[in-house]
Amino acid sequence: MAEFTMELNEDQRQVRDWIHGFAADVIRPAAAEWDEREETPWPVIQEAAKVGIYSLDFYAQQFFDPTGLGVPMAMEELFWGDAGIALSIVGTGLAAIGVLANGTEEQIGTWIPQMYGTPDDVKVAAFCSSEPDAGSDVGSMRTRAVYDQAKDEWVLNGTKTWATNGGIANVHIVVAVVDPGLGTKGHASFIVPPGTPGLSQGQKFKKHGIRASHTAEVVLEDVRVPGSCLLGGKEKLDERLARARETARAGGERVKNAAMATFEASRPAVGAMAVGTARAAYEVALDYAKTRTQFGRPIIDNQGVAFQLADMRTQIDAARLLVWRASWMAVAGRPFTAAEGSMSKLYASEVAKKVTAQAVQILGGNGYTREYPVERMHRDAAIYTIFEGTSEIQRLVIARTLSGMPIR
Ligand SMILES: Cc1cc2nc3c(=O)[nH]c(=O)nc-3n(C[C@H](O)[C@H](O)[C@H](O)COP(=O)(O)OP(=O)(O)OC[C@H]3O[C@@H](n4cnc5c(N)ncnc54)[C@H](O)[C@@H]3O)c2cc1C
């Protein structure tokens, strides 16, 4: 029988230390500058590409770690460095994983290399699902994809919003409605190749936090892509739509949306990002509390401060354990019977918001200025309870899973 251990193995420790080194030496020192500039930190992405952290190989290695801890470990360390820069580095991965999980071998081989480019000419990719009227309610999506059989082309029309790397990406992955009668089951994903006419960037958002990460609208006006750009291929889509129509006709039990299972597996990665930001702020606060003297003693000598730090550390460790459990469940193929993936994202993101706010408080006036990084970390942390499903949506998913109600 395999021995139970909660220790990382030697290989994992080495990878973690290597990523931590990059986060400490390259990402953290650049964080304040790119936050102020509110621009994509291309030179940092290039550095990451040169050392091998910005590449499909890197993510594939972490993704296929049999313990499931590769991805959360990498996310925690990169986001410990800085959330905005780290999102610029891993944002492409979100689009790439979509292709890796659902694409044909040919699509994977053709498009993923173009998402990353080369260390001398780095590129980024974007995953475009959200729309102005379809955020939490993905079923309200309006972007339409219509098949032009004569030309074997798909024609996309609509407006996407909040797309990380939207408009500056070399490759865009766009989710669109192919059968409006089937709700979310009538959606399909399309690869929009570089330079495709009709795709343009709309508004670029000026944000509260993660300001080094580019977020923008993507406008699609009669965007024509070849049939080969439908992710997974037409045959697979037709089979899936036929099954969904059959279920709808039978009026039977709603088939559990496969996308939901994917979300359960991907949400812990966002939880790990939140753990990284929370840990970074906690460390700054701990150091500060040990060295800042008031009333003749370090402020950590006051129980009011020390207890806050004790709670912060306890909650960060608890969040990491939830993230690791869900990540292990995903690779072990365990069913998420209590929506453990959503649970980990919900808890870790709420912890990050709370812990970074406490860190600002512990640093007093200094915490409120840009001279210290906790001010930025607090702004950055607010994203975790919003993207990849808000905290309310995570609670909804958990509650419906527990009660056995259909999720959507
Ligand atoms: C910086 C950033 C980057 C992003 N990157 C991407 C990306 O790369 N690709 C992409 O497709 N999307 C991306 N998003 C979009 C993100 O996933 C959405 O913002 C998120 O899903 C919430 O949608 P919404 O903003 O429309 O809010 P809404 O859905 O309008 O929600 C507003 C509020 O109502 C609450 N609410 C909604 N429905 C319910 C309910 N049934 N019960 C209780 N409360 C509810 C929500 O929790 C929230 O508090 C990004 C967003 C941001 C801010």
The ligand as an SDF file (V2000), in Angstrom:
LIG
                    3D

 53 58  0  0  0  0  0  0  0  0999 V2000
   -9.6920   41.3140  -14.8960 C   0  0  0  0  0  0  0  0  0  0  0  0
  -10.6500   40.3500  -15.5040 C   0  0  0  0  0  0  0  0  0  0  0  0
  -10.1930   39.3750  -16.3800 C   0  0  0  0  0  0  0  0  0  0  0  0
  -11.0950   38.4930  -16.9680 C   0  0  0  0  0  0  0  0  0  0  0  0
  -10.6310   37.6010  -17.8990 N   0  0  0  0  0  0  0  0  0  0  0  0
  -11.5440   36.8950  -18.6410 C   0  0  0  0  0  0  0  0  0  0  0  0
  -11.1120   36.1250  -19.7700 C   0  0  0  0  0  0  0  0  0  0  0  0
   -9.9310   36.0470  -20.0720 O   0  0  0  0  0  0  0  0  0  0  0  0
  -12.0620   35.5190  -20.5070 N   0  0  0  0  0  0  0  0  0  0  0  0
  -13.3900   35.5880  -20.2230 C   0  0  0  0  0  0  0  0  0  0  0  0
  -14.1830   35.0000  -20.9300 O   0  0  0  0  0  0  0  0  0  0  0  0
  -13.8230   36.2940  -19.1420 N   0  0  0  0  0  0  0  0  0  0  0  0
  -12.9330   36.9500  -18.3580 C   0  0  0  0  0  0  0  0  0  0  0  0
  -13.3650   37.7130  -17.2890 N   0  0  0  0  0  0  0  0  0  0  0  0
  -14.7940   37.7870  -17.0030 C   0  0  0  0  0  0  0  0  0  0  0  0
  -15.2010   37.2050  -15.6670 C   0  0  0  0  0  0  0  0  0  0  0  0
  -15.1680   35.8100  -15.7050 O   0  0  0  0  0  0  0  0  0  0  0  0
  -16.5730   37.7890  -15.3190 C   0  0  0  0  0  0  0  0  0  0  0  0
  -16.3550   39.1360  -14.9300 O   0  0  0  0  0  0  0  0  0  0  0  0
  -17.2780   37.0330  -14.2290 C   0  0  0  0  0  0  0  0  0  0  0  0
  -17.6830   35.7840  -14.6920 O   0  0  0  0  0  0  0  0  0  0  0  0
  -18.5040   37.7910  -13.6770 C   0  0  0  0  0  0  0  0  0  0  0  0
  -19.3390   38.2160  -14.7090 O   0  0  0  0  0  0  0  0  0  0  0  0
  -19.8510   39.7510  -14.7140 P   0  0  0  0  0  0  0  0  0  0  0  0
  -18.6600   40.6060  -14.5500 O   0  0  0  0  0  0  0  0  0  0  0  0
  -20.6860   39.9350  -15.9260 O   0  0  0  0  0  0  0  0  0  0  0  0
  -20.7320   39.8990  -13.4180 O   0  0  0  0  0  0  0  0  0  0  0  0
  -22.3410   39.5000  -13.2100 P   0  0  0  0  0  0  0  0  0  0  0  0
  -22.5210   38.1520  -13.7370 O   0  0  0  0  0  0  0  0  0  0  0  0
  -23.0990   40.6120  -13.8450 O   0  0  0  0  0  0  0  0  0  0  0  0
  -22.4440   39.5590  -11.6820 O   0  0  0  0  0  0  0  0  0  0  0  0
  -22.5930   40.7570  -10.9510 C   0  0  0  0  0  0  0  0  0  0  0  0
  -22.8160   40.3810   -9.4740 C   0  0  0  0  0  0  0  0  0  0  0  0
  -24.0350   39.6280   -9.3650 O   0  0  0  0  0  0  0  0  0  0  0  0
  -23.7620   38.3900   -8.7280 C   0  0  0  0  0  0  0  0  0  0  0  0
  -24.6430   37.3420   -9.2760 N   0  0  0  0  0  0  0  0  0  0  0  0
  -24.8830   37.0540  -10.5710 C   0  0  0  0  0  0  0  0  0  0  0  0
  -25.7220   36.0090  -10.6810 N   0  0  0  0  0  0  0  0  0  0  0  0
  -26.0050   35.6050   -9.4150 C   0  0  0  0  0  0  0  0  0  0  0  0
  -26.7860   34.5710   -8.8440 C   0  0  0  0  0  0  0  0  0  0  0  0
  -27.4810   33.7140   -9.6200 N   0  0  0  0  0  0  0  0  0  0  0  0
  -26.8380   34.4610   -7.5070 N   0  0  0  0  0  0  0  0  0  0  0  0
  -26.1580   35.3240   -6.7080 C   0  0  0  0  0  0  0  0  0  0  0  0
  -25.3850   36.3200   -7.1860 N   0  0  0  0  0  0  0  0  0  0  0  0
  -25.3010   36.4550   -8.5160 C   0  0  0  0  0  0  0  0  0  0  0  0
  -22.3150   38.1040   -9.0270 C   0  0  0  0  0  0  0  0  0  0  0  0
  -21.7590   37.1850   -8.0930 O   0  0  0  0  0  0  0  0  0  0  0  0
  -21.7050   39.4990   -8.9190 C   0  0  0  0  0  0  0  0  0  0  0  0
  -21.4680   39.8100   -7.5760 O   0  0  0  0  0  0  0  0  0  0  0  0
  -12.4640   38.5630  -16.6390 C   0  0  0  0  0  0  0  0  0  0  0  0
  -12.9210   39.5280  -15.7480 C   0  0  0  0  0  0  0  0  0  0  0  0
  -12.0340   40.4290  -15.1860 C   0  0  0  0  0  0  0  0  0  0  0  0
  -12.5630   41.4820  -14.2550 C   0  0  0  0  0  0  0  0  0  0  0  0
  1  2  1  0
  2  3  1  0
  2 52  2  0
  3  4  2  0
  4  5  1  0
  4 50  1  0
  5  6  2  0
  6  7  1  0
  6 13  1  0
  7  8  2  0
  7  9  1  0
  9 10  1  0
 10 11  2  0
 10 12  1  0
 12 13  2  0
 13 14  1  0
 14 15  1  0
 14 50  1  0
 15 16  1  0
 16 17  1  0
 16 18  1  0
 18 19  1  0
 18 20  1  0
 20 21  1  0
 20 22  1  0
 22 23  1  0
 23 24  1  0
 24 25  2  0
 24 26  1  0
 24 27  1  0
 27 28  1  0
 28 29  2  0
 28 30  1  0
 28 31  1  0
 31 32  1  0
 32 33  1  0
 33 34  1  0
 33 48  1  0
 34 35  1  0
 35 36  1  0
 35 46  1  0
 36 37  1  0
 36 45  1  0
 37 38  2  0
 38 39  1  0
 39 40  1  0
 39 45  2  0
 40 41  1  0
 40 42  2  0
 42 43  1  0
 43 44  2  0
 44 45  1  0
 46 47  1  0
 46 48  1  0
 48 49  1  0
 50 51  2  0
 51 52  1  0
 52 53  1  0
M  END
$$$$
